[in-house]
């Protein structure tokens, strides 16, 4: 926990200076690009490069995940118009389509997708359960769900501190991001069966060294 605190103190002034200088979409793109260079890009590739068929990426943001889809027909859903515009720029020259829409009400038919991807999304949605229920609705039974999320620490003191600091973090980050979420219960309630969880951290300038998880789940088949 000490290393994470020192990392935050070291990089917070520069991140806050960028926040004052850049609009939110450009700030996000800048910080995520740094995280990708620090190792997040390889996590993205490992998570989605094997997906095939029709894939929906919920909260596709500025399109940071797009380069790692190698054989899928991708629809990106993004609620913020400025982020969606950057996502369309990132998708130029590919077959990826970006649609403005909400994860709580996906503009897709039932059981129309072979897979769903969420990358750093459930930390910031207003209602995790509604988003996970929508994932379960649009993904075919037996389809894949892939996530990269930062989570509340499993360590007692660190987890309690993240919970206590969450209101302050929520006000500062401007993305609707929460420090203290755990996506697993919402996935389980939606009938999305966890297959694997891989814990990791990214040490990148401008972003706290959150505990992170690569999660693979499957849309349960009807019994």
Backbone bond lengths (Angstrom), bond angles and torsions (degrees), N, CA, C in turn:
res aa  C-N    CA-C-N  psi(-1)  N-CA   C-N-CA  omega(-1)  CA-C   N-CA-C  phi
1 X - - - 1.457 - - 1.524 111.50 -
2 X 1.345 117.16 -34.37 1.456 120.70 179.05 1.525 110.74 -62.08
3 X 1.337 117.17 -42.87 1.465 120.30 -179.86 1.525 111.07 -61.60
4 X 1.343 116.66 -40.77 1.460 120.25 179.41 1.533 110.84 -65.34
5 X 1.342 116.47 -39.92 1.461 120.71 179.54 1.524 111.07 -64.77
6 X 1.333 117.05 -44.30 1.461 120.62 179.12 1.530 111.10 -64.06
7 X 1.341 116.30 -38.22 1.471 120.70 176.91 1.530 110.36 -60.76
8 X 1.334 116.46 -44.86 1.460 120.76 179.36 1.521 111.46 -62.47
9 X 1.338 117.01 -46.43 1.464 120.61 -179.77 1.526 111.76 -62.43
10 X 1.319 116.29 -36.76 1.464 120.32 -178.57 1.518 111.99 -66.52
11 X 1.337 116.73 -40.21 1.464 119.78 -170.45 1.528 114.59 -103.02
12 X 1.332 118.09 -11.75 1.462 120.21 -176.96 1.530 113.42 -59.70
13 X 1.348 120.49 -43.39 1.464 118.58 -179.27 1.532 113.18 -59.52
14 X 1.331 117.24 -41.85 1.457 119.93 179.01 1.514 112.19 -66.71
15 X 1.338 116.82 -39.16 1.461 120.16 179.22 1.522 111.11 -66.11
16 X 1.327 117.47 -40.66 1.460 120.47 178.73 1.531 111.31 -67.31
17 X 1.334 116.66 -35.42 1.467 119.65 176.04 1.533 110.80 -64.11
18 X 1.337 116.80 -42.07 1.468 120.18 175.56 1.518 111.41 -62.35
19 X 1.318 117.41 -39.03 1.464 121.64 -179.44 1.523 111.01 -61.84
20 X 1.331 116.86 -37.70 1.458 120.20 177.82 1.529 111.99 -71.10
21 X 1.320 116.60 -25.61 1.468 121.47 -173.19 1.519 113.29 -91.79
22 X 1.331 117.62 -35.62 1.458 121.70 -169.03 1.518 111.99 -110.13
23 X 1.341 117.98 147.40 1.470 119.25 168.69 1.517 110.24 -65.20
24 X 1.326 115.78 161.83 1.461 120.67 -169.77 1.524 112.96 -59.38
25 X 1.338 117.53 -40.43 1.465 119.65 -178.02 1.524 111.32 -66.57
26 X 1.341 116.90 -39.44 1.463 119.72 179.24 1.530 111.37 -72.04
27 X 1.323 116.45 -36.40 1.467 120.02 176.38 1.522 110.06 -60.87
28 X 1.331 116.50 -47.98 1.463 120.84 -179.76 1.527 110.84 -60.06
29 X 1.337 116.18 -46.65 1.461 119.96 -179.12 1.524 111.45 -60.88
30 X 1.336 116.52 -39.65 1.469 120.64 -179.79 1.529 111.28 -65.39
31 X 1.328 116.49 -47.17 1.464 119.77 -177.61 1.523 111.69 -69.17
32 X 1.327 116.98 -37.21 1.462 119.64 178.98 1.523 110.97 -69.35
33 X 1.323 117.33 -35.78 1.466 119.70 176.34 1.530 110.65 -61.95
34 X 1.323 116.69 -39.40 1.469 119.84 176.51 1.529 110.66 -63.33
35 X 1.330 116.26 -43.87 1.457 120.05 179.62 1.523 111.10 -63.57
36 X 1.321 116.71 -39.06 1.464 119.94 178.03 1.528 110.85 -61.94
37 X 1.327 117.37 -42.35 1.470 120.44 178.24 1.521 111.19 -65.11
38 X 1.349 116.63 -27.97 1.466 120.99 -178.42 1.524 112.80 -84.06
39 X 1.327 117.10 2.23 1.463 119.21 176.04 1.508 115.77 129.12
40 X 1.334 118.16 -12.64 1.460 119.94 -178.96 1.523 111.87 -67.93
41 X 1.328 117.66 -30.69 1.463 120.59 -179.88 1.522 111.75 -58.57
42 X 1.320 117.17 -42.10 1.457 119.75 179.94 1.525 111.52 -68.44
43 X 1.309 116.65 -31.72 1.462 120.27 174.03 1.526 110.55 -64.99
44 X 1.322 116.24 -41.06 1.463 120.46 177.57 1.531 110.22 -60.76
45 X 1.319 115.34 -49.53 1.466 120.00 -178.12 1.524 111.30 -57.99
46 X 1.322 116.49 -46.61 1.458 120.48 -179.03 1.523 111.73 -63.17
47 X 1.329 116.41 -29.96 1.454 120.66 -175.73 1.522 113.13 -75.45
48 X 1.352 117.65 -38.43 1.474 118.50 -167.57 1.521 115.55 -123.09
49 X 1.332 119.09 -8.53 1.467 119.22 -171.66 1.519 113.26 -65.02
50 X 1.343 117.38 -21.08 1.468 119.66 -178.98 1.525 113.34 -92.17
51 X 1.329 118.49 -2.96 1.464 120.70 -177.62 1.523 110.80 -70.63
52 X 1.306 115.34 142.43 1.463 121.82 178.73 1.528 109.57 -133.02
53 X 1.325 115.85 165.11 1.457 120.16 179.26 1.520 111.35 81.57
54 X 1.323 116.45 -153.01 1.461 122.49 -177.58 1.521 109.82 -89.20
55 X 1.324 114.71 124.44 1.469 121.33 -176.76 1.518 109.01 -125.29
56 X 1.327 117.03 132.78 1.454 121.62 171.55 1.520 108.69 -106.02
57 X 1.328 116.03 128.36 1.463 120.65 171.96 1.516 107.82 -103.91
58 X 1.300 116.35 116.35 1.466 122.64 -175.52 1.520 108.74 -92.86
59 X 1.337 115.87 126.08 1.455 120.05 -175.12 1.511 111.01 70.30
60 X 1.336 116.06 52.11 1.477 120.16 -173.91 1.521 112.88 -70.83
61 X 1.338 117.52 -11.37 1.454 120.66 174.45 1.514 113.16 58.79
62 X 1.323 116.15 -130.32 1.463 121.56 -177.39 1.528 112.68 -90.53
63 X 1.335 116.94 7.97 1.463 120.41 175.07 1.513 115.03 89.82
64 X 1.330 117.68 21.94 1.466 120.07 -176.97 1.523 112.64 -62.67
65 X 1.327 117.89 -26.70 1.462 120.69 -179.03 1.529 112.80 -82.66
66 X 1.313 117.65 -17.68 1.465 120.81 -169.54 1.531 114.72 -56.83
67 X 1.339 120.16 -39.29 1.471 118.58 -177.16 1.526 115.09 -64.22
68 X 1.327 117.51 -12.30 1.467 120.06 -171.01 1.526 113.53 -102.08
69 X 1.321 116.99 -0.23 1.463 120.12 172.69 1.527 108.00 -84.32
70 X 1.304 116.75 118.21 1.464 119.84 -172.71 1.525 114.21 -105.05
71 X 1.333 118.28 -23.07 1.456 118.52 -177.55 1.501 113.22 -149.00
72 X 1.336 117.06 30.64 1.464 120.96 -174.81 1.526 110.48 -119.94
73 X 1.316 114.47 156.02 1.465 122.79 173.13 1.526 106.63 -97.01
74 X 1.341 117.26 107.39 1.460 121.76 -165.91 1.523 112.10 -107.61
75 X 1.330 115.00 134.13 1.459 122.87 168.19 1.517 107.31 -115.77
76 X 1.325 116.91 122.63 1.458 121.54 176.33 1.519 110.10 -97.71
77 X 1.323 116.67 133.11 1.463 122.80 177.22 1.519 108.16 -112.00
78 X 1.339 117.12 126.23 1.457 120.81 -176.63 1.535 109.29 -143.30
79 X 1.345 118.24 124.66 1.464 120.04 -176.76 1.528 115.25 -78.62
80 X 1.318 118.39 -24.66 1.463 121.21 -175.25 1.533 110.38 -90.95
81 X 1.342 118.20 121.78 1.466 119.71 -176.42 1.526 114.44 -59.03
82 X 1.327 117.83 -38.97 1.465 120.16 -179.48 1.524 110.90 -67.71
83 X 1.309 116.66 -41.16 1.468 120.51 177.16 1.522 109.97 -66.13
84 X 1.328 116.76 -42.26 1.470 120.24 179.56 1.518 110.98 -60.97
85 X 1.336 117.35 -38.29 1.461 120.35 178.40 1.521 110.69 -63.01
86 X 1.321 117.37 -42.21 1.468 119.77 177.00 1.530 110.69 -66.82
87 X 1.332 116.37 -35.76 1.452 119.64 176.71 1.523 111.32 -61.97
88 X 1.320 117.32 -40.06 1.474 120.18 178.18 1.525 111.06 -65.69
89 X 1.329 116.36 -36.39 1.468 119.01 175.25 1.525 110.23 -62.26
90 X 1.333 116.56 -43.86 1.463 120.23 179.91 1.522 111.63 -65.24
91 X 1.342 116.72 -28.53 1.467 121.34 -177.83 1.520 113.07 -86.48
92 X 1.330 117.54 -6.37 1.472 120.59 -176.94 1.535 109.66 -59.40
93 X 1.312 115.03 133.46 1.457 120.82 -179.28 1.512 113.70 86.81
94 X 1.336 117.08 1.57 1.465 121.93 176.74 1.524 108.26 -119.12
95 X 1.326 115.51 178.72 1.467 120.33 176.43 1.521 112.21 -93.16
96 X 1.329 117.78 5.67 1.461 121.40 -177.96 1.529 110.29 -71.57
97 X 1.317 116.16 132.57 1.462 122.78 178.10 1.521 109.18 -108.61
98 X 1.330 116.98 134.57 1.459 122.15 177.84 1.520 108.88 -113.41
99 X 1.338 115.52 126.51 1.458 122.59 -178.03 1.520 108.66 -122.24
100 X 1.324 116.84 135.63 1.456 119.44 172.98 1.521 108.69 -75.03
101 X 1.319 115.83 127.70 1.449 120.19 -179.07 1.515 110.62 -177.49
102 X 1.312 116.03 169.93 1.459 122.72 -176.06 1.515 111.09 -104.05
103 X 1.316 115.94 142.81 1.454 120.34 174.76 1.508 112.83 -66.49
104 X 1.333 116.99 -22.58 1.460 120.60 178.38 1.527 112.77 -79.68
105 X 1.335 117.46 -11.76 1.471 121.25 179.08 1.531 107.70 -150.19
106 X 1.313 117.04 74.60 1.464 121.41 -174.65 1.534 110.67 -66.46
107 X 1.324 116.91 133.42 1.470 120.47 -179.21 1.528 111.85 -82.10
108 X 1.342 115.95 56.61 1.457 122.29 -175.45 1.527 109.56 -139.07
109 X 1.337 117.42 148.84 1.466 119.87 178.24 1.521 112.47 -70.72
110 X 1.324 114.64 161.57 1.464 120.54 175.69 1.523 111.07 -59.28
111 X 1.342 116.30 140.66 1.469 123.46 173.29 1.529 112.69 49.81
112 X 1.338 115.91 40.61 1.468 120.47 -177.56 1.519 113.46 -101.92
113 X 1.335 118.61 -8.69 1.456 122.80 -174.89 1.522 110.66 -114.92
114 X 1.321 115.36 143.93 1.469 120.51 174.98 1.524 112.13 -83.04
115 X 1.326 116.66 -21.64 1.467 120.28 -178.52 1.518 109.70 -160.13
116 X 1.329 115.48 159.20 1.464 122.42 173.74 1.516 109.01 -132.22
117 X 1.328 115.64 144.95 1.466 122.70 -179.32 1.524 108.58 -127.87
118 X 1.323 116.44 135.71 1.459 122.87 173.62 1.522 107.67 -133.07
119 X 1.315 117.22 121.66 1.463 121.45 -178.62 1.524 109.42 -122.93
120 X 1.322 116.13 108.21 1.464 122.82 -179.53 1.521 110.46 56.95
121 X 1.317 115.58 50.95 1.464 122.58 -174.94 1.528 112.30 -118.75
122 X 1.327 118.31 -47.43 1.457 120.15 -173.84 1.526 112.60 -66.15
123 X 1.323 117.67 -15.82 1.468 120.50 175.25 1.519 112.19 -68.53
124 X 1.336 117.48 -20.32 1.462 120.09 -170.24 1.525 115.11 -123.77
125 X 1.327 119.00 -4.63 1.464 119.09 -179.84 1.529 109.76 -74.82
126 X 1.338 118.10 149.79 1.463 119.67 178.38 1.525 113.70 -63.33
127 X 1.338 117.45 -32.31 1.465 120.16 -173.82 1.529 109.53 -141.62
128 X 1.334 117.00 99.40 1.464 121.53 -179.81 1.533 112.09 -58.71
129 X 1.323 116.72 -40.86 1.456 119.86 -176.59 1.524 111.71 -64.87
130 X 1.309 117.65 -40.90 1.461 119.94 179.23 1.523 111.53 -65.63
131 X 1.337 116.51 -40.37 1.467 119.45 178.52 1.528 110.32 -64.09
132 X 1.321 117.06 -45.76 1.467 119.75 -179.51 1.527 111.14 -65.68
133 X 1.331 117.24 -35.62 1.458 120.07 176.20 1.525 110.83 -64.78
134 X 1.326 117.53 -37.48 1.463 121.17 177.26 1.531 111.12 -67.46
135 X 1.333 116.15 -38.96 1.461 119.30 174.92 1.528 109.77 -58.37
136 X 1.333 116.30 -47.28 1.464 120.42 179.60 1.524 111.75 -62.43
137 X 1.322 116.75 -31.74 1.474 119.88 -179.79 1.522 112.41 -71.39
138 X 1.355 117.30 -43.15 1.470 119.19 -170.89 1.523 113.01 -89.58
139 X 1.347 118.26 -19.26 1.466 120.68 -180.00 1.528 109.43 -88.01
140 X 1.313 115.18 136.94 1.463 120.77 178.89 1.531 110.79 -63.51
141 X 1.333 118.34 148.17 1.466 119.55 172.42 1.529 110.81 -53.76
142 X 1.317 116.16 132.40 1.455 121.47 -176.09 1.512 113.67 87.46
143 X 1.360 117.22 -4.50 1.461 120.49 -179.09 1.519 112.71 -75.62
144 X 1.331 115.91 161.66 1.459 123.07 -175.16 1.524 111.83 -90.39
145 X 1.332 115.68 143.37 1.461 122.83 170.29 1.515 106.85 -125.40
146 X 1.319 115.74 127.03 1.469 121.44 -177.48 1.531 109.13 -124.01
147 X 1.306 116.55 135.75 1.461 120.98 -178.15 1.521 111.38 -137.95
148 X 1.326 115.86 145.97 1.462 123.91 160.00 1.523 105.63 -120.78
149 X 1.321 116.78 121.26 1.464 120.48 -178.78 1.524 109.84 -139.64
150 X 1.338 115.84 148.86 1.457 118.21 166.80 1.520 107.58 -94.01
151 X 1.321 116.51 148.68 1.460 121.34 -168.08 1.529 110.58 -136.21
152 X 1.314 114.34 164.65 1.471 120.25 171.88 1.526 109.20 -65.09
153 X 1.310 116.02 137.98 1.457 120.59 -179.73 1.528 110.80 -61.61
154 X 1.328 115.92 142.56 1.459 121.35 175.65 1.527 112.17 -78.94
155 X 1.331 116.78 -13.28 1.461 120.11 177.23 1.531 109.15 -75.24
156 X 1.318 116.90 135.99 1.464 121.00 -169.39 1.520 112.74 -59.39
157 X 1.332 117.45 -50.16 1.463 120.11 -176.61 1.523 110.62 -69.33
158 X 1.332 116.96 -45.83 1.456 120.50 -179.12 1.530 110.99 -63.30
159 X 1.336 116.74 -41.36 1.454 119.78 179.08 1.513 112.27 -63.68
160 X 1.345 117.09 -41.32 1.462 121.07 178.53 1.528 110.85 -65.26
161 X 1.327 116.89 -38.51 1.456 120.75 178.55 1.533 111.02 -65.69
162 X 1.329 117.09 -42.06 1.457 120.31 178.15 1.526 111.19 -62.48
163 X 1.312 116.73 -39.32 1.467 120.68 177.42 1.527 110.83 -64.21
164 X 1.338 116.22 -43.12 1.463 120.32 -178.46 1.530 111.72 -66.08
165 X 1.335 116.63 -36.14 1.460 120.99 -176.70 1.526 113.62 -86.95
166 X 1.332 117.19 -5.76 1.465 119.80 -174.60 1.531 113.74 -57.81
167 X 1.346 120.85 -44.23 1.468 118.75 179.22 1.526 113.67 -58.87
168 X 1.345 116.77 -39.77 1.465 120.58 177.99 1.521 110.69 -66.56
169 X 1.338 116.96 -45.58 1.463 121.10 179.38 1.529 111.02 -60.67
170 X 1.323 116.98 -40.83 1.455 121.77 179.91 1.532 110.78 -59.59
171 X 1.317 117.33 -42.01 1.467 120.85 -179.76 1.524 111.57 -70.54
172 X 1.333 117.01 -36.79 1.456 120.35 -173.99 1.523 112.56 -75.64
173 X 1.354 117.82 -42.48 1.471 118.87 -167.58 1.521 113.84 -73.84
174 X 1.325 118.27 -26.21 1.458 119.97 176.65 1.511 115.37 71.84
175 X 1.330 117.79 7.47 1.466 122.41 -178.73 1.524 112.10 -110.82
176 X 1.331 117.34 0.24 1.454 119.83 -173.19 1.516 112.79 75.88
177 X 1.331 116.88 14.63 1.468 121.98 -174.14 1.524 110.93 -80.25
178 X 1.352 115.19 138.10 1.462 122.44 176.40 1.528 110.04 -109.96
179 X 1.331 115.54 145.86 1.461 122.08 178.80 1.522 113.51 -80.01
180 X 1.329 116.97 -27.32 1.462 119.48 -159.35 1.523 114.37 -115.89
181 X 1.319 117.81 28.62 1.456 119.46 -178.40 1.533 112.46 -92.01
182 X 1.314 114.15 153.39 1.461 123.34 174.71 1.523 106.49 -131.24
183 X 1.347 119.29 111.33 1.464 120.76 -174.08 1.515 114.86 -74.62
184 X 1.326 118.55 -15.20 1.467 120.28 -170.62 1.527 113.45 -62.48
185 X 1.335 120.61 -44.14 1.463 118.61 179.40 1.527 113.38 -60.75
186 X 1.325 117.49 -40.85 1.466 120.00 179.89 1.528 111.00 -66.06
187 X 1.321 117.38 -38.51 1.467 120.37 176.26 1.524 110.51 -62.21
188 X 1.316 116.05 -43.86 1.460 120.60 -179.30 1.526 111.24 -64.04
189 X 1.329 116.87 -43.09 1.464 120.07 -179.47 1.520 111.96 -63.39
190 X 1.331 117.11 -27.66 1.467 121.09 -179.98 1.529 112.53 -84.41
191 X 1.333 117.17 -1.04 1.459 119.76 -179.22 1.512 113.49 81.81
192 X 1.332 116.73 23.27 1.463 121.80 178.83 1.527 107.61 -99.39
193 X 1.308 116.95 109.91 1.465 122.64 -171.67 1.525 111.19 -83.17
194 X 1.314 116.67 122.67 1.463 121.82 -178.79 1.524 109.79 -71.36
195 X 1.341 115.48 130.12 1.462 120.69 176.87 1.519 112.09 -103.56
196 X 1.334 117.43 -37.63 1.466 119.80 179.67 1.520 109.80 -158.04
197 X 1.338 114.94 151.68 1.462 122.81 176.81 1.522 107.62 -135.55
198 X 1.322 116.40 127.43 1.461 121.60 179.72 1.522 108.40 -120.37
199 X 1.334 117.64 116.92 1.460 122.80 -178.14 1.531 110.36 -86.85
200 X 1.343 116.14 140.70 1.459 120.66 176.96 1.527 109.43 -159.92
201 X 1.310 116.34 173.01 1.458 123.46 173.27 1.522 109.11 -135.85
202 X 1.330 115.67 152.44 1.458 122.50 173.95 1.518 108.07 -120.24
203 X 1.327 115.92 126.20 1.466 121.97 178.95 1.514 107.35 -103.83
204 X 1.327 115.26 97.38 1.462 120.80 -172.66 1.521 109.78 -134.49
205 X 1.340 116.56 141.73 1.466 121.26 179.98 1.517 110.67 -61.77
206 X 1.328 115.66 125.87 1.454 120.40 174.52 1.510 114.70 99.79
207 X 1.340 118.32 -13.51 1.460 121.85 -178.95 1.525 108.50 -125.14
208 X 1.339 117.92 130.31 1.471 118.81 176.09 1.531 111.08 -57.24
209 X 1.319 116.00 151.01 1.469 120.91 -179.65 1.530 109.35 -82.97
210 X 1.338 114.31 68.31 1.458 120.58 -178.78 1.532 111.47 -61.77
211 X 1.335 117.76 150.92 1.471 118.75 162.41 1.532 107.86 -64.53
212 X 1.318 117.29 130.67 1.458 121.18 -177.53 1.518 110.10 -125.67
213 X 1.333 115.39 159.14 1.452 121.93 -179.50 1.527 110.37 -138.49
214 X 1.329 115.89 134.49 1.463 121.57 163.16 1.527 106.07 -95.60
215 X 1.313 116.19 123.94 1.462 121.20 -173.01 1.521 109.37 -123.27
216 X 1.329 115.43 132.71 1.454 121.80 173.96 1.524 107.62 -117.01
217 X 1.316 115.38 128.78 1.456 120.89 179.09 1.517 108.83 -135.79
218 X 1.320 115.57 171.46 1.455 121.12 -179.44 1.527 108.55 -136.02
219 X 1.309 115.55 141.90 1.465 121.26 174.65 1.525 107.60 -73.20
220 X 1.321 115.46 115.75 1.461 119.71 -175.58 1.524 110.95 -62.06
221 X 1.310 116.01 142.02 1.449 121.21 175.05 1.523 109.87 -80.21
222 X 1.326 115.75 151.41 1.464 119.50 177.81 1.518 109.44 -64.36
223 X 1.312 116.60 139.26 1.463 120.97 -179.51 1.528 111.32 -80.22
